[in-house]
Each structure stands twice: as C-alpha cells, then as structure tokens.
Amino acid sequence: MIYILHILIIITIYLILSLSLNLLVGYGGLISLCHAAFYGIGAYTSTLLMMDVNLSFPFALVVSIGVCMLLSLLVAYPSLRL
C-alpha cells in the first residue's frame, strides 16, 4: 500500500510540473530552460531545511519558495534585455 501511495505522489508531482510547463510553453509560447532547475533547487532547499535545520514541512516549503523566487529574479533581471 505504501508503494502505491509513493507512486501516486510522484505522479502528482510530475503532473503539476507538466501542467505548469504546458501553461508556459503551450499557452504563453515561451521557451523555458530553467523549469527543471528551479524544481530541483526548490526540492533541494526544502530537503536541506528539513534535514539539517529541523524545520517543519510547511515552513520549509515557504522558505524554499522564497529561495526559488530570489534565484529566478537573479536569472530574469539580466535576461529582460534579451
């Protein structure tokens, strides 16, 4: 039963990623090269915060969203002129 729950969680995560990429590429017509990188940065940040700093999941999730937002601003600001 735990294996099936794990598979359903992985399917849900990739479903959210594919829907957001479809929104960006399909409807917006924009090419996203950083989509998977920001997903990995957010996952890595939340894991480090939960394992090393012993934060709860909701707080680590909020902090990792903030870290991804700051890193995306660092990437987006120089690319505005392109």
PDB file of N, CA, C and O in Angstrom:
ATOM      1  N   MET A   1       0.815  -1.193   0.000  1.00  0.00           N
ATOM      2  CA  MET A   1       0.000   0.000   0.000  1.00  0.00           C
ATOM      3  C   MET A   1       0.864   1.265   0.000  1.00  0.00           C
ATOM      4  O   MET A   1       0.511   2.261  -0.631  1.00  0.00           O
ATOM      5  N   ILE A   2       1.996   1.222   0.709  1.00  0.00           N
ATOM      6  CA  ILE A   2       2.863   2.398   0.761  1.00  0.00           C
ATOM      7  C   ILE A   2       3.503   2.632  -0.609  1.00  0.00           C
ATOM      8  O   ILE A   2       3.734   3.778  -0.995  1.00  0.00           O
ATOM      9  N   TYR A   3       3.793   1.555  -1.346  1.00  0.00           N
ATOM     10  CA  TYR A   3       4.357   1.696  -2.681  1.00  0.00           C
ATOM     11  C   TYR A   3       3.380   2.404  -3.617  1.00  0.00           C
ATOM     12  O   TYR A   3       3.781   3.271  -4.393  1.00  0.00           O
ATOM     13  N   ILE A   4       2.124   2.044  -3.546  1.00  0.00           N
ATOM     14  CA  ILE A   4       1.106   2.682  -4.389  1.00  0.00           C
ATOM     15  C   ILE A   4       0.960   4.152  -4.015  1.00  0.00           C
ATOM     16  O   ILE A   4       0.799   4.996  -4.897  1.00  0.00           O
ATOM     17  N   LEU A   5       1.012   4.468  -2.740  1.00  0.00           N
ATOM     18  CA  LEU A   5       0.939   5.869  -2.305  1.00  0.00           C
ATOM     19  C   LEU A   5       2.146   6.653  -2.817  1.00  0.00           C
ATOM     20  O   LEU A   5       2.008   7.802  -3.236  1.00  0.00           O
ATOM     21  N   HIS A   6       3.314   6.042  -2.784  1.00  0.00           N
ATOM     22  CA  HIS A   6       4.522   6.692  -3.314  1.00  0.00           C
ATOM     23  C   HIS A   6       4.389   6.965  -4.813  1.00  0.00           C
ATOM     24  O   HIS A   6       4.732   8.049  -5.283  1.00  0.00           O
ATOM     25  N   ILE A   7       3.899   5.994  -5.548  1.00  0.00           N
ATOM     26  CA  ILE A   7       3.706   6.165  -6.987  1.00  0.00           C
ATOM     27  C   ILE A   7       2.688   7.271  -7.268  1.00  0.00           C
ATOM     28  O   ILE A   7       2.881   8.058  -8.195  1.00  0.00           O
ATOM     29  N   LEU A   8       1.620   7.345  -6.495  1.00  0.00           N
ATOM     30  CA  LEU A   8       0.617   8.395  -6.684  1.00  0.00           C
ATOM     31  C   LEU A   8       1.181   9.775  -6.370  1.00  0.00           C
ATOM     32  O   LEU A   8       0.834  10.748  -7.041  1.00  0.00           O
ATOM     33  N   ILE A   9       2.029   9.875  -5.379  1.00  0.00           N
ATOM     34  CA  ILE A   9       2.662  11.157  -5.051  1.00  0.00           C
ATOM     35  C   ILE A   9       3.597  11.591  -6.170  1.00  0.00           C
ATOM     36  O   ILE A   9       3.591  12.761  -6.551  1.00  0.00           O
ATOM     37  N   ILE A  10       4.392  10.685  -6.699  1.00  0.00           N
ATOM     38  CA  ILE A  10       5.301  11.009  -7.810  1.00  0.00           C
ATOM     39  C   ILE A  10       4.501  11.423  -9.042  1.00  0.00           C
ATOM     40  O   ILE A  10       4.878  12.372  -9.729  1.00  0.00           O
ATOM     41  N   ILE A  11       3.405  10.725  -9.329  1.00  0.00           N
ATOM     42  CA  ILE A  11       2.560  11.091 -10.461  1.00  0.00           C
ATOM     43  C   ILE A  11       1.992  12.492 -10.273  1.00  0.00           C
ATOM     44  O   ILE A  11       1.943  13.273 -11.224  1.00  0.00           O
ATOM     45  N   THR A  12       1.568  12.815  -9.072  1.00  0.00           N
ATOM     46  CA  THR A  12       1.017  14.141  -8.798  1.00  0.00           C
ATOM     47  C   THR A  12       2.066  15.231  -8.960  1.00  0.00           C
ATOM     48  O   THR A  12       1.769  16.296  -9.503  1.00  0.00           O
ATOM     49  N   ILE A  13       3.279  14.984  -8.501  1.00  0.00           N
ATOM     50  CA  ILE A  13       4.349  15.972  -8.639  1.00  0.00           C
ATOM     51  C   ILE A  13       4.647  16.231 -10.109  1.00  0.00           C
ATOM     52  O   ILE A  13       4.752  17.384 -10.526  1.00  0.00           O
ATOM     53  N   TYR A  14       4.783  15.169 -10.895  1.00  0.00           N
ATOM     54  CA  TYR A  14       5.077  15.352 -12.313  1.00  0.00           C
ATOM     55  C   TYR A  14       3.884  15.908 -13.084  1.00  0.00           C
ATOM     56  O   TYR A  14       4.067  16.565 -14.109  1.00  0.00           O
ATOM     57  N   LEU A  15       2.677  15.659 -12.614  1.00  0.00           N
ATOM     58  CA  LEU A  15       1.500  16.250 -13.228  1.00  0.00           C
ATOM     59  C   LEU A  15       1.493  17.764 -13.039  1.00  0.00           C
ATOM     60  O   LEU A  15       1.185  18.504 -13.974  1.00  0.00           O
ATOM     61  N   ILE A  16       1.828  18.227 -11.843  1.00  0.00           N
ATOM     62  CA  ILE A  16       1.908  19.664 -11.579  1.00  0.00           C
ATOM     63  C   ILE A  16       2.999  20.298 -12.426  1.00  0.00           C
ATOM     64  O   ILE A  16       2.800  21.376 -12.987  1.00  0.00           O
ATOM     65  N   LEU A  17       4.150  19.642 -12.524  1.00  0.00           N
ATOM     66  CA  LEU A  17       5.231  20.164 -13.366  1.00  0.00           C
ATOM     67  C   LEU A  17       4.845  20.226 -14.832  1.00  0.00           C
ATOM     68  O   LEU A  17       5.142  21.208 -15.512  1.00  0.00           O
ATOM     69  N   SER A  18       4.192  19.196 -15.321  1.00  0.00           N
ATOM     70  CA  SER A  18       3.811  19.199 -16.740  1.00  0.00           C
ATOM     71  C   SER A  18       2.731  20.224 -17.027  1.00  0.00           C
ATOM     72  O   SER A  18       2.738  20.833 -18.097  1.00  0.00           O
ATOM     73  N   LEU A  19       1.802  20.432 -16.105  1.00  0.00           N
ATOM     74  CA  LEU A  19       0.775  21.450 -16.314  1.00  0.00           C
ATOM     75  C   LEU A  19       1.366  22.857 -16.313  1.00  0.00           C
ATOM     76  O   LEU A  19       0.955  23.706 -17.105  1.00  0.00           O
ATOM     77  N   SER A  20       2.322  23.103 -15.433  1.00  0.00           N
ATOM     78  CA  SER A  20       2.931  24.434 -15.410  1.00  0.00           C
ATOM     79  C   SER A  20       3.787  24.662 -16.650  1.00  0.00           C
ATOM     80  O   SER A  20       3.825  25.777 -17.172  1.00  0.00           O
ATOM     81  N   LEU A  21       4.471  23.634 -17.128  1.00  0.00           N
ATOM     82  CA  LEU A  21       5.257  23.771 -18.354  1.00  0.00           C
ATOM     83  C   LEU A  21       4.347  23.941 -19.570  1.00  0.00           C
ATOM     84  O   LEU A  21       4.683  24.684 -20.492  1.00  0.00           O
ATOM     85  N   ASN A  22       3.204  23.263 -19.581  1.00  0.00           N
ATOM     86  CA  ASN A  22       2.241  23.434 -20.660  1.00  0.00           C
ATOM     87  C   ASN A  22       1.673  24.847 -20.656  1.00  0.00           C
ATOM     88  O   ASN A  22       1.454  25.429 -21.718  1.00  0.00           O
ATOM     89  N   LEU A  23       1.436  25.396 -19.491  1.00  0.00           N
ATOM     90  CA  LEU A  23       0.939  26.767 -19.397  1.00  0.00           C
ATOM     91  C   LEU A  23       1.956  27.741 -19.951  1.00  0.00           C
ATOM     92  O   LEU A  23       1.597  28.691 -20.646  1.00  0.00           O
ATOM     93  N   LEU A  24       3.220  27.514 -19.650  1.00  0.00           N
ATOM     94  CA  LEU A  24       4.279  28.410 -20.093  1.00  0.00           C
ATOM     95  C   LEU A  24       4.589  28.252 -21.585  1.00  0.00           C
ATOM     96  O   LEU A  24       4.672  29.245 -22.308  1.00  0.00           O
ATOM     97  N   VAL A  25       4.759  27.025 -22.043  1.00  0.00           N
ATOM     98  CA  VAL A  25       5.158  26.787 -23.428  1.00  0.00           C
ATOM     99  C   VAL A  25       3.943  26.755 -24.352  1.00  0.00           C
ATOM    100  O   VAL A  25       3.956  27.373 -25.416  1.00  0.00           O
ATOM    101  N   GLY A  26       2.907  26.046 -23.956  1.00  0.00           N
ATOM    102  CA  GLY A  26       1.761  25.873 -24.835  1.00  0.00           C
ATOM    103  C   GLY A  26       0.933  27.129 -24.999  1.00  0.00           C
ATOM    104  O   GLY A  26       0.671  27.555 -26.124  1.00  0.00           O
ATOM    105  N   TYR A  27       0.519  27.724 -23.906  1.00  0.00           N
ATOM    106  CA  TYR A  27      -0.345  28.896 -23.976  1.00  0.00           C
ATOM    107  C   TYR A  27       0.438  30.194 -24.088  1.00  0.00           C
ATOM    108  O   TYR A  27       0.002  31.120 -24.773  1.00  0.00           O
ATOM    109  N   GLY A  28       1.566  30.277 -23.437  1.00  0.00           N
ATOM    110  CA  GLY A  28       2.350  31.503 -23.470  1.00  0.00           C
ATOM    111  C   GLY A  28       3.297  31.606 -24.643  1.00  0.00           C
ATOM    112  O   GLY A  28       3.678  32.709 -25.033  1.00  0.00           O
ATOM    113  N   GLY A  29       3.686  30.480 -25.213  1.00  0.00           N
ATOM    114  CA  GLY A  29       4.611  30.478 -26.328  1.00  0.00           C
ATOM    115  C   GLY A  29       6.039  30.800 -25.928  1.00  0.00           C
ATOM    116  O   GLY A  29       6.839  31.191 -26.778  1.00  0.00           O
ATOM    117  N   LEU A  30       6.376  30.648 -24.672  1.00  0.00           N
ATOM    118  CA  LEU A  30       7.719  30.936 -24.183  1.00  0.00           C
ATOM    119  C   LEU A  30       8.504  29.639 -24.018  1.00  0.00           C
ATOM    120  O   LEU A  30       7.936  28.602 -23.676  1.00  0.00           O
ATOM    121  N   ILE A  31       9.786  29.702 -24.259  1.00  0.00           N
ATOM    122  CA  ILE A  31      10.644  28.535 -24.065  1.00  0.00           C
ATOM    123  C   ILE A  31      11.238  28.604 -22.660  1.00  0.00           C
ATOM    124  O   ILE A  31      11.824  29.619 -22.281  1.00  0.00           O
ATOM    125  N   SER A  32      11.091  27.549 -21.903  1.00  0.00           N
ATOM    126  CA  SER A  32      11.599  27.523 -20.537  1.00  0.00           C
ATOM    127  C   SER A  32      12.791  26.596 -20.448  1.00  0.00           C
ATOM    128  O   SER A  32      12.659  25.386 -20.633  1.00  0.00           O
ATOM    129  N   LEU A  33      13.949  27.154 -20.169  1.00  0.00           N
ATOM    130  CA  LEU A  33      15.146  26.342 -19.981  1.00  0.00           C
ATOM    131  C   LEU A  33      15.457  26.119 -18.504  1.00  0.00           C
ATOM    132  O   LEU A  33      16.248  25.239 -18.164  1.00  0.00           O
ATOM    133  N   CYS A  34      14.853  26.890 -17.644  1.00  0.00           N
ATOM    134  CA  CYS A  34      15.155  26.819 -16.208  1.00  0.00           C
ATOM    135  C   CYS A  34      14.076  26.101 -15.410  1.00  0.00           C
ATOM    136  O   CYS A  34      14.159  26.056 -14.183  1.00  0.00           O
ATOM    137  N   HIS A  35      13.082  25.548 -16.055  1.00  0.00           N
ATOM    138  CA  HIS A  35      11.955  24.961 -15.345  1.00  0.00           C
ATOM    139  C   HIS A  35      12.394  23.825 -14.409  1.00  0.00           C
ATOM    140  O   HIS A  35      12.045  23.818 -13.229  1.00  0.00           O
ATOM    141  N   ALA A  36      13.142  22.891 -14.931  1.00  0.00           N
ATOM    142  CA  ALA A  36      13.599  21.762 -14.128  1.00  0.00           C
ATOM    143  C   ALA A  36      14.636  22.186 -13.100  1.00  0.00           C
ATOM    144  O   ALA A  36      14.731  21.590 -12.027  1.00  0.00           O
ATOM    145  N   ALA A  37      15.412  23.212 -13.423  1.00  0.00           N
ATOM    146  CA  ALA A  37      16.431  23.686 -12.474  1.00  0.00           C
ATOM    147  C   ALA A  37      15.772  24.290 -11.241  1.00  0.00           C
ATOM    148  O   ALA A  37      16.210  24.033 -10.120  1.00  0.00           O
ATOM    149  N   PHE A  38      14.736  25.080 -11.432  1.00  0.00           N
ATOM    150  CA  PHE A  38      14.048  25.669 -10.281  1.00  0.00           C
ATOM    151  C   PHE A  38      13.311  24.609  -9.467  1.00  0.00           C
ATOM    152  O   PHE A  38      13.215  24.714  -8.244  1.00  0.00           O
ATOM    153  N   TYR A  39      12.797  23.598 -10.141  1.00  0.00           N
ATOM    154  CA  TYR A  39      12.181  22.471  -9.433  1.00  0.00           C
ATOM    155  C   TYR A  39      13.209  21.763  -8.549  1.00  0.00           C
ATOM    156  O   TYR A  39      12.923  21.435  -7.398  1.00  0.00           O
ATOM    157  N   GLY A  40      14.394  21.532  -9.088  1.00  0.00           N
ATOM    158  CA  GLY A  40      15.452  20.880  -8.318  1.00  0.00           C
ATOM    159  C   GLY A  40      15.966  21.741  -7.186  1.00  0.00           C
ATOM    160  O   GLY A  40      16.242  21.234  -6.098  1.00  0.00           O
ATOM    161  N   ILE A  41      16.100  23.039  -7.425  1.00  0.00           N
ATOM    162  CA  ILE A  41      16.566  23.949  -6.368  1.00  0.00           C
ATOM    163  C   ILE A  41      15.562  23.994  -5.223  1.00  0.00           C
ATOM    164  O   ILE A  41      15.949  23.974  -4.055  1.00  0.00           O
ATOM    165  N   GLY A  42      14.284  24.056  -5.549  1.00  0.00           N
ATOM    166  CA  GLY A  42      13.260  24.068  -4.508  1.00  0.00           C
ATOM    167  C   GLY A  42      13.228  22.782  -3.708  1.00  0.00           C
ATOM    168  O   GLY A  42      13.096  22.807  -2.484  1.00  0.00           O
ATOM    169  N   ALA A  43      13.349  21.655  -4.397  1.00  0.00           N
ATOM    170  CA  ALA A  43      13.350  20.364  -3.704  1.00  0.00           C
ATOM    171  C   ALA A  43      14.580  20.207  -2.825  1.00  0.00           C
ATOM    172  O   ALA A  43      14.490  19.721  -1.697  1.00  0.00           O
ATOM    173  N   TYR A  44      15.726  20.619  -3.345  1.00  0.00           N
ATOM    174  CA  TYR A  44      16.968  20.501  -2.580  1.00  0.00           C
ATOM    175  C   TYR A  44      16.954  21.428  -1.362  1.00  0.00           C
ATOM    176  O   TYR A  44      17.392  21.038  -0.280  1.00  0.00           O
ATOM    177  N   THR A  45      16.458  22.639  -1.537  1.00  0.00           N
ATOM    178  CA  THR A  45      16.394  23.591  -0.422  1.00  0.00           C
ATOM    179  C   THR A  45      15.456  23.104   0.667  1.00  0.00           C
ATOM    180  O   THR A  45      15.795  23.156   1.850  1.00  0.00           O
ATOM    181  N   SER A  46      14.278  22.630   0.277  1.00  0.00           N
ATOM    182  CA  SER A  46      13.341  22.154   1.299  1.00  0.00           C
ATOM    183  C   SER A  46      13.872  20.918   2.016  1.00  0.00           C
ATOM    184  O   SER A  46      13.650  20.760   3.217  1.00  0.00           O
ATOM    185  N   THR A  47      14.566  20.044   1.300  1.00  0.00           N
ATOM    186  CA  THR A  47      15.141  18.860   1.936  1.00  0.00           C
ATOM    187  C   THR A  47      16.240  19.240   2.920  1.00  0.00           C
ATOM    188  O   THR A  47      16.301  18.697   4.023  1.00  0.00           O
ATOM    189  N   LEU A  48      17.113  20.173   2.528  1.00  0.00           N
ATOM    190  CA  LEU A  48      18.167  20.611   3.443  1.00  0.00           C
ATOM    191  C   LEU A  48      17.595  21.289   4.679  1.00  0.00           C
ATOM    192  O   LEU A  48      18.091  21.083   5.787  1.00  0.00           O
ATOM    193  N   LEU A  49      16.559  22.094   4.497  1.00  0.00           N
ATOM    194  CA  LEU A  49      15.956  22.766   5.646  1.00  0.00           C
ATOM    195  C   LEU A  49      15.292  21.780   6.601  1.00  0.00           C
ATOM    196  O   LEU A  49      15.346  21.962   7.817  1.00  0.00           O
ATOM    197  N   MET A  50      14.668  20.739   6.058  1.00  0.00           N
ATOM    198  CA  MET A  50      14.021  19.755   6.925  1.00  0.00           C
ATOM    199  C   MET A  50      15.023  18.829   7.591  1.00  0.00           C
ATOM    200  O   MET A  50      14.821  18.434   8.740  1.00  0.00           O
ATOM    201  N   MET A  51      16.096  18.473   6.901  1.00  0.00           N
ATOM    202  CA  MET A  51      17.051  17.521   7.459  1.00  0.00           C
ATOM    203  C   MET A  51      18.077  18.186   8.377  1.00  0.00           C
ATOM    204  O   MET A  51      18.347  17.677   9.464  1.00  0.00           O
ATOM    205  N   ASP A  52      18.648  19.305   7.959  1.00  0.00           N
ATOM    206  CA  ASP A  52      19.733  19.915   8.726  1.00  0.00           C
ATOM    207  C   ASP A  52      19.246  20.934   9.750  1.00  0.00           C
ATOM    208  O   ASP A  52      19.771  20.995  10.861  1.00  0.00           O
ATOM    209  N   VAL A  53      18.253  21.730   9.387  1.00  0.00           N
ATOM    210  CA  VAL A  53      17.787  22.792  10.282  1.00  0.00           C
ATOM    211  C   VAL A  53      16.611  22.322  11.134  1.00  0.00           C
ATOM    212  O   VAL A  53      16.229  23.000  12.087  1.00  0.00           O
ATOM    213  N   ASN A  54      16.031  21.164  10.800  1.00  0.00           N
ATOM    214  CA  ASN A  54      14.903  20.564  11.513  1.00  0.00           C
ATOM    215  C   ASN A  54      13.672  21.466  11.508  1.00  0.00           C
ATOM    216  O   ASN A  54      13.013  21.643  12.532  1.00  0.00           O
ATOM    217  N   LEU A  55      13.372  22.029  10.345  1.00  0.00           N
ATOM    218  CA  LEU A  55      12.157  22.811  10.191  1.00  0.00           C
ATOM    219  C   LEU A  55      11.006  21.892   9.808  1.00  0.00           C
ATOM    220  O   LEU A  55      11.220  20.816   9.250  1.00  0.00           O
ATOM    221  N   SER A  56       9.791  22.320  10.109  1.00  0.00           N
ATOM    222  CA  SER A  56       8.630  21.547   9.694  1.00  0.00           C
ATOM    223  C   SER A  56       8.423  21.713   8.187  1.00  0.00           C
ATOM    224  O   SER A  56       8.954  22.642   7.578  1.00  0.00           O
ATOM    225  N   PHE A  57       7.656  20.815   7.602  1.00  0.00           N
ATOM    226  CA  PHE A  57       7.474  20.833   6.158  1.00  0.00           C
ATOM    227  C   PHE A  57       6.821  22.124   5.647  1.00  0.00           C
ATOM    228  O   PHE A  57       7.310  22.691   4.670  1.00  0.00           O
ATOM    229  N   PRO A  58       5.729  22.614   6.272  1.00  0.00           N
ATOM    230  CA  PRO A  58       5.124  23.834   5.719  1.00  0.00           C
ATOM    231  C   PRO A  58       6.067  25.036   5.747  1.00  0.00           C
ATOM    232  O   PRO A  58       6.094  25.820   4.798  1.00  0.00           O
ATOM    233  N   PHE A  59       6.831  25.188   6.813  1.00  0.00           N
ATOM    234  CA  PHE A  59       7.755  26.317   6.888  1.00  0.00           C
ATOM    235  C   PHE A  59       8.909  26.156   5.897  1.00  0.00           C
ATOM    236  O   PHE A  59       9.335  27.129   5.273  1.00  0.00           O
ATOM    237  N   ALA A  60       9.411  24.933   5.753  1.00  0.00           N
ATOM    238  CA  ALA A  60      10.476  24.680   4.775  1.00  0.00           C
ATOM    239  C   ALA A  60       9.972  24.901   3.359  1.00  0.00           C
ATOM    240  O   ALA A  60      10.725  25.358   2.499  1.00  0.00           O
ATOM    241  N   LEU A  61       8.721  24.586   3.108  1.00  0.00           N
ATOM    242  CA  LEU A  61       8.133  24.814   1.791  1.00  0.00           C
ATOM    243  C   LEU A  61       8.058  26.302   1.469  1.00  0.00           C
ATOM    244  O   LEU A  61       8.381  26.716   0.356  1.00  0.00           O
ATOM    245  N   VAL A  62       7.633  27.102   2.440  1.00  0.00           N
ATOM    246  CA  VAL A  62       7.541  28.549   2.233  1.00  0.00           C
ATOM    247  C   VAL A  62       8.926  29.146   2.012  1.00  0.00           C
ATOM    248  O   VAL A  62       9.101  29.995   1.138  1.00  0.00           O
ATOM    249  N   VAL A  63       9.899  28.718   2.785  1.00  0.00           N
ATOM    250  CA  VAL A  63      11.261  29.246   2.637  1.00  0.00           C
ATOM    251  C   VAL A  63      11.856  28.819   1.299  1.00  0.00           C
ATOM    252  O   VAL A  63      12.531  29.616   0.647  1.00  0.00           O
ATOM    253  N   SER A  64      11.622  27.587   0.880  1.00  0.00           N
ATOM    254  CA  SER A  64      12.173  27.145  -0.409  1.00  0.00           C
ATOM    255  C   SER A  64      11.500  27.861  -1.576  1.00  0.00           C
ATOM    256  O   SER A  64      12.145  28.095  -2.598  1.00  0.00           O
ATOM    257  N   ILE A  65      10.228  28.214  -1.453  1.00  0.00           N
ATOM    258  CA  ILE A  65       9.572  29.017  -2.483  1.00  0.00           C
ATOM    259  C   ILE A  65      10.221  30.392  -2.546  1.00  0.00           C
ATOM    260  O   ILE A  65      10.434  30.928  -3.633  1.00  0.00           O
ATOM    261  N   GLY A  66      10.536  30.965  -1.390  1.00  0.00           N
ATOM    262  CA  GLY A  66      11.216  32.258  -1.365  1.00  0.00           C
ATOM    263  C   GLY A  66      12.602  32.200  -1.990  1.00  0.00           C
ATOM    264  O   GLY A  66      12.999  33.119  -2.707  1.00  0.00           O
ATOM    265  N   VAL A  67      13.337  31.135  -1.725  1.00  0.00           N
ATOM    266  CA  VAL A  67      14.673  30.979  -2.310  1.00  0.00           C
ATOM    267  C   VAL A  67      14.569  30.850  -3.827  1.00  0.00           C
ATOM    268  O   VAL A  67      15.357  31.455  -4.554  1.00  0.00           O
ATOM    269  N   CYS A  68      13.610  30.072  -4.307  1.00  0.00           N
ATOM    270  CA  CYS A  68      13.427  29.939  -5.758  1.00  0.00           C
ATOM    271  C   CYS A  68      13.006  31.258  -6.386  1.00  0.00           C
ATOM    272  O   CYS A  68      13.417  31.571  -7.504  1.00  0.00           O
ATOM    273  N   MET A  69      12.192  32.033  -5.683  1.00  0.00           N
ATOM    274  CA  MET A  69      11.795  33.335  -6.218  1.00  0.00           C
ATOM    275  C   MET A  69      12.990  34.262  -6.338  1.00  0.00           C
ATOM    276  O   MET A  69      13.135  34.959  -7.343  1.00  0.00           O
ATOM    277  N   LEU A  70      13.842  34.282  -5.335  1.00  0.00           N
ATOM    278  CA  LEU A  70      15.024  35.142  -5.392  1.00  0.00           C
ATOM    279  C   LEU A  70      15.982  34.707  -6.503  1.00  0.00           C
ATOM    280  O   LEU A  70      16.521  35.546  -7.225  1.00  0.00           O
ATOM    281  N   LEU A  71      16.192  33.404  -6.638  1.00  0.00           N
ATOM    282  CA  LEU A  71      17.070  32.927  -7.705  1.00  0.00           C
ATOM    283  C   LEU A  71      16.474  33.176  -9.084  1.00  0.00           C
ATOM    284  O   LEU A  71      17.210  33.454 -10.031  1.00  0.00           O
ATOM    285  N   SER A  72      15.162  33.081  -9.210  1.00  0.00           N
ATOM    286  CA  SER A  72      14.550  33.366 -10.508  1.00  0.00           C
ATOM    287  C   SER A  72      14.634  34.845 -10.842  1.00  0.00           C
ATOM    288  O   SER A  72      14.743  35.204 -12.014  1.00  0.00           O
ATOM    289  N   LEU A  73      14.584  35.715  -9.833  1.00  0.00           N
ATOM    290  CA  LEU A  73      14.785  37.138 -10.089  1.00  0.00           C
ATOM    291  C   LEU A  73      16.203  37.415 -10.566  1.00  0.00           C
ATOM    292  O   LEU A  73      16.414  38.256 -11.440  1.00  0.00           O
ATOM    293  N   LEU A  74      17.173  36.711  -9.998  1.00  0.00           N
ATOM    294  CA  LEU A  74      18.554  36.875 -10.438  1.00  0.00           C
ATOM    295  C   LEU A  74      18.752  36.420 -11.886  1.00  0.00           C
ATOM    296  O   LEU A  74      19.587  36.974 -12.601  1.00  0.00           O
ATOM    297  N   VAL A  75      17.995  35.423 -12.315  1.00  0.00           N
ATOM    298  CA  VAL A  75      18.087  34.960 -13.689  1.00  0.00           C
ATOM    299  C   VAL A  75      17.269  35.860 -14.621  1.00  0.00           C
ATOM    300  O   VAL A  75      17.697  36.151 -15.738  1.00  0.00           O
ATOM    301  N   ALA A  76      16.107  36.294 -14.165  1.00  0.00           N
ATOM    302  CA  ALA A  76      15.189  37.030 -15.038  1.00  0.00           C
ATOM    303  C   ALA A  76      15.630  38.467 -15.278  1.00  0.00           C
ATOM    304  O   ALA A  76      15.442  38.988 -16.377  1.00  0.00           O
ATOM    305  N   TYR A  77      16.199  39.104 -14.300  1.00  0.00           N
ATOM    306  CA  TYR A  77      16.544  40.521 -14.456  1.00  0.00           C
ATOM    307  C   TYR A  77      17.557  40.777 -15.579  1.00  0.00           C
ATOM    308  O   TYR A  77      17.331  41.677 -16.388  1.00  0.00           O
ATOM    309  N   PRO A  78      18.654  40.031 -15.664  1.00  0.00           N
ATOM    310  CA  PRO A  78      19.572  40.271 -16.794  1.00  0.00           C
ATOM    311  C   PRO A  78      18.985  39.859 -18.147  1.00  0.00           C
ATOM    312  O   PRO A  78      19.378  40.405 -19.178  1.00  0.00           O
ATOM    313  N   SER A  79      18.059  38.913 -18.157  1.00  0.00           N
ATOM    314  CA  SER A  79      17.514  38.452 -19.422  1.00  0.00           C
ATOM    315  C   SER A  79      16.373  39.322 -19.935  1.00  0.00           C
ATOM    316  O   SER A  79      15.832  39.040 -21.004  1.00  0.00           O
ATOM    317  N   LEU A  80      15.996  40.359 -19.216  1.00  0.00           N
ATOM    318  CA  LEU A  80      14.931  41.245 -19.682  1.00  0.00           C
ATOM    319  C   LEU A  80      15.332  41.977 -20.948  1.00  0.00           C
ATOM    320  O   LEU A  80      14.477  42.285 -21.778  1.00  0.00           O
ATOM    321  N   ARG A  81      16.611  42.259 -21.112  1.00  0.00           N
ATOM    322  CA  ARG A  81      17.080  42.992 -22.284  1.00  0.00           C
ATOM    323  C   ARG A  81      17.245  42.107 -23.518  1.00  0.00           C
ATOM    324  O   ARG A  81      17.473  42.612 -24.618  1.00  0.00           O
ATOM    325  N   LEU A  82      17.132  40.799 -23.340  1.00  0.00           N
ATOM    326  CA  LEU A  82      17.292  39.908 -24.496  1.00  0.00           C
ATOM    327  C   LEU A  82      16.006  39.894 -25.231  1.00  0.00           C
ATOM    328  O   LEU A  82      15.883  39.214 -26.249  1.00  0.00           O
TER     329      LEU A  82
END
